């Protein structure tokens, strides 16, 4: 799937796309720099639920066994608000340098790295093992913890692995 097809699957609840200016304002307000592909996505959708089932695989299998749930965006609704996710990152034990951008159906966050040395990498965060508090990406993905599972090298690569179900 490409990013445009993914945007079309998001139920925007009648909200307009935020646009480039809103994305720039979000970055400035939160002291973030986001990858270009993700910025383009954020400008095109306010986030929301998906209108169809979208599955993906963490292990590279042809058939995915995970399903997307909520997609965060630039909107006020706390369930979908990217601003809310920034504000609660520590409380939700999101590793330092990651921004939670969506969740799977089970509530596991999917996050993008905003750290310069890991810029744009995508991680699946298994909330079943997140009781260690907030950590670095390296600690969270290490063998001792295994909370942060490397998912894709970029937002575009992650979306390319999404499959729409009939």
C-alpha positions as CSV (number, residue, x, y, z in Angstrom):
1,X,0.0,0.0,0.0
2,X,1.2,3.5,-0.6
3,X,0.7,6.5,1.7
4,X,-2.1,8.0,-0.4
5,X,-4.1,4.7,-0.3
6,X,-3.6,4.6,3.4
7,X,-4.9,8.2,3.9
8,X,-8.0,7.2,1.9
9,X,-8.7,4.4,4.4
10,X,-8.8,6.7,7.4
11,X,-12.2,7.9,8.6
12,X,-11.6,11.6,9.2
13,X,-14.9,12.1,11.0
14,X,-15.7,14.9,8.5
15,X,-12.6,16.9,9.5
16,X,-10.4,18.6,7.0
17,X,-6.8,17.7,6.3
18,X,-4.6,19.9,8.6
19,X,-2.1,21.0,5.9
20,X,1.6,21.8,6.0
21,X,1.3,24.9,8.2
22,X,-0.4,22.9,11.0
23,X,2.4,20.2,10.8
24,X,5.1,22.9,11.0
25,X,3.3,24.5,14.0
26,X,3.1,21.1,15.7
27,X,6.9,20.6,15.2
28,X,7.7,24.0,16.5
29,X,5.4,23.8,19.6
30,X,6.9,20.4,20.6
31,X,10.6,21.0,19.6
32,X,10.4,18.1,17.0
33,X,11.6,17.6,13.5
34,X,9.6,14.9,11.7
35,X,10.6,12.8,8.7
36,X,9.4,14.3,5.4
37,X,7.2,11.2,4.5
38,X,5.5,11.3,7.8
39,X,5.0,15.1,7.6
40,X,3.3,14.7,4.2
41,X,1.0,12.1,5.8
42,X,0.1,14.3,8.7
43,X,-0.7,17.2,6.4
44,X,-3.1,15.0,4.4
45,X,-5.1,13.5,7.3
46,X,-6.3,14.5,10.8
47,X,-6.1,10.8,11.8
48,X,-8.9,8.6,12.9
49,X,-10.1,5.0,12.7
50,X,-9.8,2.9,9.6
51,X,-12.8,2.4,7.4
52,X,-11.5,-1.1,6.5
53,X,-9.4,-3.7,8.3
54,X,-5.7,-3.2,7.6
55,X,-3.2,-5.9,8.7
56,X,0.5,-6.1,8.9
57,X,3.2,-8.5,10.0
58,X,6.0,-7.8,12.4
59,X,8.0,-10.9,11.4
60,X,8.0,-10.3,7.6
61,X,5.5,-13.1,6.9
62,X,3.4,-12.8,3.7
63,X,0.2,-12.8,5.7
64,X,0.0,-10.3,8.6
65,X,-1.5,-11.3,11.9
66,X,-1.7,-7.8,13.5
67,X,-4.4,-5.2,12.8
68,X,-4.2,-1.4,12.9
69,X,-6.5,0.4,15.3
70,X,-6.2,4.2,15.7
71,X,-4.1,6.6,13.7
72,X,-3.0,9.7,15.5
73,X,-3.1,13.1,13.8
74,X,-3.4,16.8,14.4
75,X,-6.9,17.0,16.0
76,X,-8.4,17.7,19.4
77,X,-10.0,14.4,20.1
78,X,-7.7,12.8,22.8
79,X,-8.2,9.3,21.3
80,X,-6.4,10.5,18.1
81,X,-4.5,13.6,19.2
82,X,-0.8,13.5,18.4
83,X,-0.4,16.4,20.8
84,X,-1.9,14.3,23.6
85,X,0.5,11.5,22.8
86,X,3.5,13.9,23.2
87,X,2.1,15.1,26.5
88,X,1.6,11.5,27.9
89,X,4.7,9.9,26.5
90,X,6.4,9.5,29.8
91,X,3.3,8.3,31.6
92,X,2.7,5.7,28.8
93,X,6.3,4.5,28.9
94,X,7.1,5.5,25.3
95,X,10.9,5.2,25.0
96,X,12.8,8.5,24.8
97,X,13.1,9.8,21.3
98,X,10.0,8.0,20.0
99,X,6.7,9.5,19.1
100,X,3.6,7.3,19.2
101,X,1.8,7.7,15.9
102,X,-0.8,4.9,15.9
103,X,-1.9,1.8,17.7
104,X,-2.8,-1.7,16.8
105,X,-6.2,-3.1,17.6
106,X,-4.9,-4.3,21.0
107,X,-3.6,-0.8,22.0
108,X,0.1,-1.4,21.3
109,X,1.7,1.8,20.2
110,X,3.5,2.1,16.9
111,X,6.1,4.9,17.1
112,X,8.5,6.8,14.9
113,X,12.0,7.8,16.0
114,X,12.7,11.6,16.1
115,X,16.3,11.1,17.3
116,X,18.9,12.2,14.8
117,X,20.8,8.9,14.9
118,X,17.7,6.7,14.4
119,X,15.6,9.3,12.5
120,X,12.5,7.9,10.9
121,X,12.8,4.3,12.2
122,X,9.5,2.7,13.2
123,X,9.0,0.6,16.3
124,X,6.2,-1.6,17.5
125,X,5.9,-1.2,21.3
126,X,4.6,-4.3,23.0
127,X,2.7,-2.9,26.0
128,X,2.5,-6.3,27.6
129,X,6.2,-5.9,28.6
130,X,6.3,-2.2,29.2
131,X,6.4,-2.2,33.0
132,X,10.0,-1.0,33.2
133,X,9.1,2.7,32.9
134,X,10.5,5.1,30.2
135,X,13.8,4.0,28.8
136,X,16.0,4.7,25.8
137,X,15.2,3.0,22.5
138,X,18.3,0.8,22.9
139,X,17.2,-0.4,26.4
140,X,13.6,-0.9,25.2
141,X,14.7,-3.0,22.2
142,X,17.4,-5.0,24.1
143,X,17.2,-8.7,24.9
144,X,16.6,-8.0,28.6
145,X,13.4,-6.1,27.9
146,X,12.2,-6.6,24.3
147,X,9.5,-3.8,24.5
148,X,10.5,-1.9,21.4
149,X,10.4,-4.2,18.3
150,X,12.1,-2.7,15.2
151,X,9.3,-2.6,12.6
152,X,10.5,-0.6,9.5
153,X,13.3,1.8,8.5
154,X,10.8,4.5,7.5
155,X,7.1,5.5,7.5
156,X,6.9,4.8,3.8
157,X,8.4,1.3,4.3
158,X,6.0,0.5,7.1
159,X,2.9,1.6,5.1
160,X,4.1,-0.5,2.1
161,X,3.7,-3.5,4.3
162,X,0.1,-2.8,5.2
163,X,-2.6,-4.9,3.6
164,X,-6.2,-4.0,3.2
165,X,-8.7,-6.8,3.9
166,X,-11.9,-7.2,2.0
